[in-house]
Structure formats: C-alpha cells, structure tokens
C-alpha cells in the first residue's frame, strides 16, 4: 500500500465520526435492500449468502490478521459465536423476514429503539448511571415507537396493535443491542481479525436456518435483482459497516456509538420514501423526530 494511502487509512480509522456516518448510510440502504429482496431472493439465502461473500473477501484481505488473532479467538470461541448468533444471524434473519410484513418506513423508524435497549442493558450489567435526561430521551423514543403502533393515535394505546413485521424488528433490535453491549468486552483482537471470526461464526450459525428454509420449500434461486441485492448487502451493510462500527466502539464506547444508530431511521425513512415510493404519513414524521431527537438530545444534555 502506498504511503499516502496508509496515512489516510490510519487517520480515517482514528476518527469515529466519518466511520459512524458511513455506517448509518450503509445500514439505511439495507432497509431498501430488504424490501427490494422480496420475491427476488429468499431471506435465509440472503443471510447466509451475505456472510459467505464477506468471508471470501476477508480471506483475501484479512487472513493474516485472522491467523495472528486466532489463539485469542479460539480461547473465547463461545463468546464470539454467541455474539455472531445474536447480532448477525438472528438480527438479520428477523430483519429480512419482517420486511415481508411491514413498510420500509416502519423498519427504519422502529430500529431507533435500539439505543434505549443499550441504555437499559448498560445499566443492568454495569450500573452505568442513567440520568434524568437519558430517562427523558428513552421515554420520548418509546412514545415515538408507540406512534407507529397506534398509527398516529396515542389515545388508542389500550388497543395498540403492532403487525408481525413491527414486532419482528423490535425483537431484532433487542438482539443487536445485546451484540453492541458485548462489544465492550470483546476479545482483544484486531478489528479485522475479530470481524473475520464473527463472519465465520455467522455462516455456521445461519446454516441450520437455511436448511429449515429449504426443507420448508420456500427457498428459490435468486433473480438478477436478487443477486444485486446480495452483492450490495454483502459489501456495504455487512463488510464495511460492521468493521466501521466495531472500530467506532473501540474509540468511543458502545453507548455513544450506538446513539449514531438514530441516524439510520432518518436516512432509511427518506430512502424508503424516495426509492420504494412508500407513503410517509404525518405520524411517521412525529415518530421519526421523537426517536432521533429524544435520545440524541438527552445524551448530549446528560453529558453536560
């Protein structure tokens, strides 16, 4: 690698802000990809395929880092496997299945509850203090989620009904929050070596679900569009975004890094409206403002 390219890479990976901005942009694109994949590629083919492609790329680019980190990863193989199962296999399986039952706008906004789960998890595990501003932010975020469940009528909370896709993405967010919290005490390996280990574990843990999908008779050969979707999710939301996110957690911790996740609903809602031509109702706007502004503003004021 030329010296200027090496210097740029070092500076780029030392600054969490561009890493997190690109991560959110790639994840927002995954929302469009999830909806576009319907009828073009089956959910578990997409999940297993994205990690197989990622492992192939990493085998060419990060094999030395993986071999160097292998003793550490082997020692903590169970933790690595559980992290991959929660944050990669289970999360993405629920995500792509949920896309069949709810709008892309809902997919994007409901993901914004993930930082709330991280806040509660950090408090439960490490008694990380949650001040009044953080509590207020969590409350505002939950109100935003409730707007989705009531379709904009909070007076109907008693009769609130999430569809199966909405519930699926909320459950998926719990699993990703668990993965984010586990990054705090991840094995002391390089970002690329650690991620390669996670990717291998993701392939292995996704195979039973792929076998179940095949046995159920719902698997089909990807179309041309399906292959394009697979290539996109493998390169951007899977490979680049995950490496950027892991590095960002190293730099600023899981709580602050996960707060940037709130940019994903905003970008995802806009992409769903533009590319998928989905309706964007007034209650979507209210939920979006509450989910994004609630937690981010509360965290900023809480730190002050």
Helices and strands as residue ranges (DSSP letters): H 3-12, H 16-36, H 43-61, H 63-75, H 77-84, I 85-90, H 91-98, H 104-110, G 111-113, H 114-126, H 132-149, G 154-159, H 164-182, G 183-185, H 191-215, H 224-232, I 233-240, H 241-252, H 254-259, H 262-275, H 282-303
